[in-house]
């Protein structure tokens, strides 16, 4: 009721009627509720339990047998339902329908038989329920329904019966799986993480996280995790365990020899904290004397490097005019360019959906098909062939004048994903669009450490703070701060990732220092393998065996997020600090390993701890000279001939990523692996299509979608669809298609 003048409110404290009514409600709630608190996962943190203890009757007047159901009932591979515990609060149904846009949980039956379920639970209901229709509960945000359930009705298949809430120790933490930097709470017991919950941060993720951030943490305790240094034995050629002293000496000697020869390249990867990325950046310049460093373990381009220098490095952050999550929610118009928000940054997707539902913001997507993110943000697809996105952006004034007008409205934003690096001229077109309309640009990469790596100069053309390598004053300032001699830093930019790999193949580079990089994520995995095979010396800092450690001469184990302090810089430019959760494991952060390795090479990095590394970074004078705007010509996508198609591809949130190992329940919620194409393109192919290049082929079931004719879409790194590794091709490539069988 709305508060009114003269209203008198009586509570159980002042009114016997209110007290009796409250006890009656509790009595009704507990009529059929099982008395299984000691074995219920919610026991100890259950709101109903608390209410019953405070307001319930000491004795029950009901002696009849309570209603029971078969249990547990799998809503999905990740969410289990105990229906007799459900109090029909409808939190899960409201969340699924309103927040996530996945209305797959619904109320079934009526009266005393009412319960929640999905179409897949119909086999345990009566015949009337079997006609209810619906879909299986498949959502990237299903774990939130477990957390907000006020009783033990919805439980996690991963956590069920593994611990009691009062046995857990909780620490605040930050998600490492995408660039949003969502707040989390990590609960652990006896040195082992039991679960992760969404933290409450109104400025970032509010109170929600995706299932990947909630459930993908078992890689830290994987049996195959590397816990001791490994050195390749000269006689057997195998990696064998060694002491830290021997491994560091071997790594230092090999890198020094390679440095004094043709040089060493550095590939830090995109999952690093800002402290670790800074250590790599400083190690490359101080210990190796090179600008050959690039964190982009994915498709990249010189145009993207110019764009990052002009718009991201040293650019506006959350506290000085940069685009924020709140801005997304309140923007009059948001244009997503080469960016799939639900797959690449789920928290961004939730804000866009919230703004579209509550404030009618307009969301437009430049892409190839109406993905779930398009429909769930009530958006409109501006379809174009893969590789034609630059032309689509330039054509907005002519073909979508309403979008052009909306972009001129104060607060409009353009969200650019990392896939833009694969399309020649696209980032230049985005820059022109922003210049013409006044819309603000936000670059939203997929990996958690990318924005921080840009800020600390883990790129061949940038120094820390966004300073161009070619700027003499910037080099002098950095040399002074680092205690280097004048002129110690090279004046010319270094090689990018592909340039370093090519240089290794041609013997123009001798060594390689690699962080958390999977070769199959690179534009040409075959080239990467050839390069590492040709390298004279390779050092890998890793947690798990990978495609890189198979070639490494020395492998140095590093700590995962829960075993170190650090800071992520999210796509907003907002720092997201976290502290160590599991203490006493002995695992070392990258910055500590690199600092010790630097000492072995007579180079002082002063990055012994994350705090020392961050302090050293913050003491650098910040006065970057802004780089020139990107100016690259747009390319025309090739015309597919008979039996050919243009390849569109991007990675899905839940795929075969290395941090999703040992998560079978989470993998069960991944989206179906299919090839999407138009009906005209699919005609005559049958139920399956084989997509091939001269490198290999991928065969998948066909799903007809609103894809432009002559285009086939494949998931980037899913089971049976390893696009980079198998086809050696990326977004916008020309591929052959034919009918296939499985």
N, C-alpha and C positions, 0 to 999 in steps of 0.2 A: 504494500500500500504506500502511496505517496504521502509523505509527511505533510500535515496540515496544521494550521493554527488551532490551538486548543486541544490537540490530540493528546490523549493520555495512554501511555503504553505500560502494560503490566506484564511482568515476566514471572518465571517460576520462583523468583526470590520474593515477590510481593503478592502473588496471587495463587491461592490454592487450586483454582480452576486451571490456570496455565501449567502449574506443576503436574497436576493429574493428566492433563492433555499430553504433556511432554512424555511422561511415563507410559501413557497409552500408545503413543507413536512408537516408542522404543519396544514395547511389548509386541506390537504388530510386526515390526521389522524382524524380531527374533522368533516369530512363530515357527517358521521353517528354516531359520538360519542354523546351520550345524554348529555344535559346540566343539569345534576342532581347532581352537586357537593354538594349542601347543604344536600342531603339525602344519599349521597354515603359514605360508610364506609371508603373509602380511602381519602375523602375530608379533606384537611389540611395536608396530608402527601403524596400527589400524585405527582410523578415526571412529569406526563403528565400535570397536573394542573400548576406546576411550569414552565414548558417549554412554555405552552400556554400563561401564564401571561408575560413571558419575551420575547418570540419571535413570538407569534401569532398575527394575525390581530385583530384590535379592532372591526371590523365589518365583518360579514360573507357575502359572495357573493352567498351562497346557500339558496334558499328559498323553495326547494322541501321537501317533507315529509321524515324524517329520517327512516332508516330501524329499525324495532323493532322485538323482539322475546318474546315468553312467558318467564317469569322469576319469581323467580329464578329457575334454573334447578339444581337438586341435582346430583352433580358428585359422591358424597358419602354422608353418613349421616353427615359428618363433613364439607364437602366442597360444597359450592353453587356457581353456575355459572350464571352471567349476561352477555349473549353473545354480546349484543349490545355495551358493554363497551370495549370489547376485541380489542386490536390493533395488534393482531397476532405477538407479539414479540417472541413467542415460548420459553420463559423462562420456563414455566411450563412443556412443553413437553420435553425440553432438560434435565431439572432437573430429571424428572421422569424416563427417559430412561437412562441417563448417570450417575447421582449421586446415585439415590435410586435403580435403576435396576427394576423399576416397570413401564414399558411402556404402561400404560393404558389410558393416555390422549393422543389424537392424533388430527391432523388436518383433518377435514372433508370438503367435497365439494371443489370447485375451484372458482377462480376469486372473484367477488364481494360477492359471497355466502360463501366464505371460513370461517370456524369457528372451534373452538376446541370442543371436546366432547369425549364420550366413546360409546361403543356398547349399553349401557343402555339408552342413550339419543336418540336412533334411532327412537323412537315412535313419536318424535316431529320434525323429519327431513323428507325430502321427500323420495320416494322409493329408489332413488339411494344411499342414505346414509344408508339405512337399510341393505345393502349388505356389509357394510364396515367391519363387524366382530369385533374382539377385545374382551376385558373383562371389567367388571366393575372396577372402580378405587378403588382398595383396597391396601393401602400402609401404612406402619408404619410412613411414613415421609410426608404425604400429606399436613400437615400444612405449610411446607416450601414453597409450591407453592403459598399459600395465601400471605406469607410475601414477596416473591420476585416478585409477580405480580405488575407491575408498574402502574396499574390502578385498578379500583374497580371491575374487571371482576370476580375474585375468592375471595369469602368472607367466613368467618367462620360462621357456623350455631350457634356456641356458642356465638359469639361476635356480630353478625349482629344487627345493630340498638340499641346497648346497650350504646354506648358512642361516643363522638367525640374525635379525637386525641388531640385537644387543651384543653380538659377538664381533661386530664389524667396527673398524676404525675408518672414519671418513676424512677426506681431504678435498679441498677445492682444486679443480684442474681445468685444463683447456683442451679442446678436441684437436687432434693432429691430422684429421682426415681431409679437410678442405680449407679454403682460405677465409672462411667466415669467422673462425676463432670462437666457437660456441663455448659458453661456460658449462662446466660439468662438475659433478661430484663423484669422486672415485672412492669406492668402499673396498677395503681389503681386510684379509684375515690371515695371520701367520705368514706374512710376507708374500701373499698371493692375492691378486686382484680378483674380487668376487663379482662385482658388477659396476656399471657406471650409470649415473642418473643425470637428468638435465639439471643444470644450475639455473638460478633465477637471475637473469641479467636483462632488464627492460631495454637497454640500449642496443643489444646485439641479438641474442636468440630468444629473448623474452623468457619463456619457461619450457621451450621445446628443443629437442634435438632429433636428428635423423637416426635410423636404425644402425647405420654404419658407425656413427659416432658412439652409439650406445653399446653395441655388441661386439665390434671388431677390436678386441684388445688381447686376444689369446696368443697373438704372435709373440708377445713379450715372454710368455712361458713355454714357447714351442720347444719340443724336444730337440729340434735341429738348430736351435739358436747357438750362435758362436759366442763362447764365453771366455776362451783363451786365445791369445795370438797364435797365428799360423804362419809358418815359413815354408816355402817350397824347398824340398830336399834336392840337392844338386844331383844325387845319384839316382834316386827312384823317380824324381819328378813329381812326387806327391806332396801335398800340404801336410805338415806335421806340426803338432803343438810345440810351442816354444815359450820361454819366459818373456816377460815384457822387455826386459833389458836386451836380450838377444834379438827380439823382433824389431825393437826400435833402432838398434844399431844396424841391423841388416837393411831396414827401410831407409835410414839416413844415408848409409853408404851407397845404396842403389840410386836414390834420388839425386845425391850429390854428383855421382858419376854421369847420370843422364843430363843433369843441369849443365854441367861443364862440357857436355857434348853438344847435341842439337837442341837440348832444352826439354822441359817437362810441361805438360798440359794438366789442367785441374778441372775436374767435373764434379762439383759438390752435390748436385741433385737439388730437387725442389722441396724437400721435406724438412729442411733444417730450421732450427730456431735462429733468431737474429744473431745471437752470440756465436753459435757454431758457424753460421755463414760468414760472419765477420772474421773469424779465425781463418777460414779458408781463403778469404780475400787477402788478408794480411800475409798469410803463409806464402801465397803465390808471389806477392810482390817483394816481401822481405827475404824469405828463405830461398825462393826459386828465381827471383829477379825477372818475372815475366807478367804480362797481362793476358796470357793464354789461360783464361778462366771463364767458364760459362756454366751457370746453374741450370740452364734450360735442357732438361733431360726429356725432350719432346720435340715436336715439330717447331721450327724457329726460322727466323729470316733476318736479314739486315734491316729490312723495313721495320720489323718489330723492335729491333734494337734502337732505331731512331725514335720510334714512338715511345718506348719506355723512357728514353733519355729526355724527351720533350714533355711528356705528360705524367709520368709516374715517379721517376727518381727525383727526390728532393721536392716533389710536388705537393699540392694541397693535401693535408691530412684531416682527420676528423675534427681537430681543434682549430683549424684555420681555413674553413670553407670547403673542405673536401666532401664528397658525397658520402652519406651515412645510411644506415638501415632505416632510420626515421625518415630521411629524405625519400627513400623508395616508397615508403608507405603513404607519403603525402604528395608525391609527385603528380602533376596533372597528366603526365604522359611518360611512359617508359618504353624505350626501344631496345630490344635485345638483339645484338648483332653477333653471329657466330658464337652464341652462348645459349646453353641449354640449362636453365637455372635449377630445375629439379634434380638433374643428374650431376651437375658440377658444383652447385652451392645451394644445398637444400634450404638453409636458413634464408637466403635471398628469395627463393621461391615462395616461402611462407609469407614473407613481408609483401611481396607483389600480390599474392592472392588476398591477403588481408586488406591491402589498399583497394584492390579491385572490388572486393565484396562490400567493404564498409564505406569507401569514399569514392567509388566509381572512377578510379584512375584508369586510364586507357593503357593497355599493354599491347605492344606490337612485337612480333617475332620475325626476323629475317632468317629463313631457313628452308628446309626441303619438305617437311611434312608436319601435319598438325599433331605434334607430340602431346602426351598428357599435360605437360606444362602449359601448352597453348590453351587447351580447353579449360584447365583448372584455374587459370588466371583470367578467364573470360576474354582471352586475347584474340587477336587477329593475325593470321599468318600472311606475311608478304613473301610468297614463294618465289624461289629462283633456283636455277641449277647450281650444284656445287662448283665453286670457282667463279660464279657469277655474282657473288655478294657485293663486290665493289660497284658493279654496274647498278645493282639494286639500290644501294645507298645513294649513288649519284642521281638515280632516277626518281627519288622520292618527290622532288618538287613537281615533276610532270605527272607521275603515275599515282601518287598518293598525296595530293595537296593538303588534305586534312591532317595527315601526319606531320607534314612540313609546318603547317600552322601551329599544331600542338607543340612541336619542339621549340617554337619561339616563345611559348608561355613560360613565365618565370617558374623555375623549379623542375623543368623537364630534364630527364636524364637519358643518357645513352650508355647501355651496359655492354661492354665488349669482352668476349671470352678469348681464351688462348688459341682457339681454333682459327682466329683471324690471321695468325702468323702464316697459315698455309695458303692464304688467298692473296696473290699479288695485287697491290694497290688498295686493299680493303682498309687498312689502318690509315692510309693517306686520305681515303674518301671519308672516313669517320672524322678525321681532323678537319677536313673542309666543311663537313656537315655542322660540326660544333662551332666553327668560326662563323658560319653563315647564320645559324639560328640562335646561337647563344646557349644551347643546351650544354649541360655539364657531362663530362665523360667519366665513367668509372670502369677501370680495368679489373676484371674478376677472374684470376687464374684458378686452376683446379686444385693445386697443391698448397698446403698450409704455409710453406716457407718461401714462396715465390716473391711476395711483396717485400719481405725483409731482405731477401737476397739481392733484390734490385737496390734497396736503400744502402746496403753495405758495399756495393761495388763488386758483386760476384758476377761480373760481366766484362767482356773484353774491352769495352769502350768507356767504362765508368769506374771512377774511384768512389770510396765511401761518401755518402751524402749527396750523391747525384752529380759529382764533379766530373766533367769530361776529361778523359785521359789526355786529350790534345791541348788542354788549357794549362799553360806553363805556370800560372799563379796557383792553380789548384794542385798541380804536382808538387810545387814547392811547399805549400801548406801541409800536405800529407807527409812529405819527406821530413819536414821539420818536426811534426808531431811524432812520427815513428822513429826519430833519431837517425835517419839515413843521411848519407852525404848528398849534397846538392847534385842533381842530375842522375841520381841512382835509379829513378823510375824511367822506363823507356817512354819516349814521347809519342810513339805510334800505338794505336790500339792493337790488341792481340787477336788471336783467332777465335771464332765461335766454335760451338761443339762440332759441327760438321767439318769445319776447317781443321780442327785438331785431329779428328779421325783420319781425314785425308792425308794430313802431314805425317801421321804415324805410318800409313800405308806406303807413302813415298820416301820414308826414312828421313824426313825433314824435321822430325820430332822423335826423341828417344824414349821418354818416359811418360807415365800417366799416374796421377793421383785421383782416385775416384771415391766419392761419397756414396750415398744410397741411390744408385742408378740401376735401372733394369734396362738392359740393351734392347729388349723388345719394345720399349716405349719410344726409342729414338726413330727418326725419320727413315733410316735405312739400317735395320738390325744386322743385315749381312755385312755391310761396310763396317759396322762397329765391331763385329766378331773378327773380321779380317784385320782391323786396326789393332785390337788388343793382342792378337796373335803375333803381329809384327813388332809390337812394342818391345824394347829391350828390357824395360823394368816397369812393373805395375804394382802400385800399393792401393789396397782397398780398405776403407773404413766402413764396416758393415755390422749388422745384427744377425742376418740370416744368410745361408748359402744362396748365391745368386748367379746370374749369367756372367757377372764380373769376377766374382771370387774364383770361378773356374779357370780364369786366365791369370789371376794375381800371383805375384811372387811373395808378397807379404800381405796378410789379412789382419787388421787390428780391430778387435771388437769394440763397439761403442754402445752407449746406453740408450734405451728407449725413453719415451717421454716420462713415464711414471717413475723412472729411476734417476732423474736429474732435475735441476732447476733450469729455468730458461724463459724465453719470451718469444711468442709468435707475433708477427705484425700482420694483421688481417688485411683484407682488400681495401678497407676504409683508410688504412694507415694507422689504425688504432693498435697500440701495444697491448698484448694479452699475456701478462706474466703468470707463471705458475711455479710452484715449489715442488720439491721432491716428495713423492708419495711413498715409495718403497725404499727405505733407508737401509744401508748396510749391505747392499748387494755387491759392492765393489766395482760396479760398471762405471766407466768413465765417459763423460760427454766428449763430443768431437773436439771442442775447443781445448780441453785438457790434453787429449792425445796429440793434437797438432802442436800445442805449446811445448810438450816434452820432445816431440820429434824435431821441432825447431831448435831446441837446445842442443840436441845431438848434431845439428847441422850448423852450430855456432850462430844461430839467429834467435833473438829474444822477441817473442810475440806479446808477452804479458797478458796471456789469455788462460792463465792457470785455472780459473774458475769462470762460470758464466757471469758472475757479478763483476769480476775484473775485466772481462771482455766487453761487457756492456758499458762499464765506466770508461774504458779506453775509447770506445766508439763515441760516447757522448761528449768527450773532451775535444773531439775534432772540431775545428772551426767550421761553421756551417754558413757558407755564402756561395752556393753553387751558381755557376754561369749556366743559364738555361740553354739547352741544346736547341738547334734549329728544328723546325717542324718536319715530320716525314714528308718526303716528296718522291714517290715512286709511282711508275705508271701501272695502270690496271691491266690485268691480263684477261684474255677472252678464253672461256672454257672450250676445250676441243669439242668438235661435233662427232658424236658417236655414229658409227656406221652400222651395217647389218651385223647382228650378233654382238654388239658392243653397248656399253652404257657408261655413264659417269658415276663414279663412286662417291657417295656421301657417307660419312662415318664420324662418330664420336663415341666416347666411352660412357657406359652406363654406371650409375653409382655403385651398384653391387655387381662386381665382375670377378675376374681372376687376379686382382691386384695382390701384391705380395703381403700386404698387411691384413688380408682377409683369410689367411690360412687358419685351419683348425676351427672353422666356423660353419659347420654343416647346416645348422638351423638357420643362420643368416643367409647362407647361399640358397636355401629353399625359398626365400622371398624375392630372389632376383627375377627380373622380368624375362619373359619368354625370348629366347634367342631365335630371331627370324630375319629374313631378308624382306625389306619393304620396297614395293614398287607399285606403279600405277597398273590399272587393269590392262591398258593397251600394251604396256611393256611385258606384263606377265602372260599375255595370251600366247598359247602354244608351248609354254614351258612346262606345264604340268603343275604338280604340287610342290616341287623343289626346284631351286635354281643353283647352278654351279657358277660361281664368280671366280675368274682366273686371270692370272698374268703369266709372264714367262718364269716367275719365281715359284708359283704354286696355285692352289685353288681352295675355295671355301664353298661347301654345299650346305644350304639351309632351307627350311620350309619357307614358302612364300606367303606373305601377308599383304593383301592389297590395301593401299593407303592413298592419300591425296598427294602422292609424290609426282613431280613433273615427269612427263614421258621421257624415256631414255635415261632414267636415273635409277640406281639401286642403292638402298641404304643398308649398311651392315653395322652391328655393334662393334666397337673397336677392340675390346680385349675380353671377350666372353668365351666360355667353353665352345669349341667348334668354330670360333670366329676370331682368330688371332690375325687381325688385318695386317698390321705392320710386319709381324714375323713371317706370316704365310705368303702374303701377296707382295710385300715390299712396296706397298702403295699407300697413299693417304687420301685425304679429302680432296676431291676434284680430279682424281686420276681417271684415266680411261682404262676400262677393264672389259674383258670378254664375258658374256653371259650365255648360258645354255641350260636346257632342261637337265635336271640331275635326279639322282635317287639316293636314298639313305638306307 
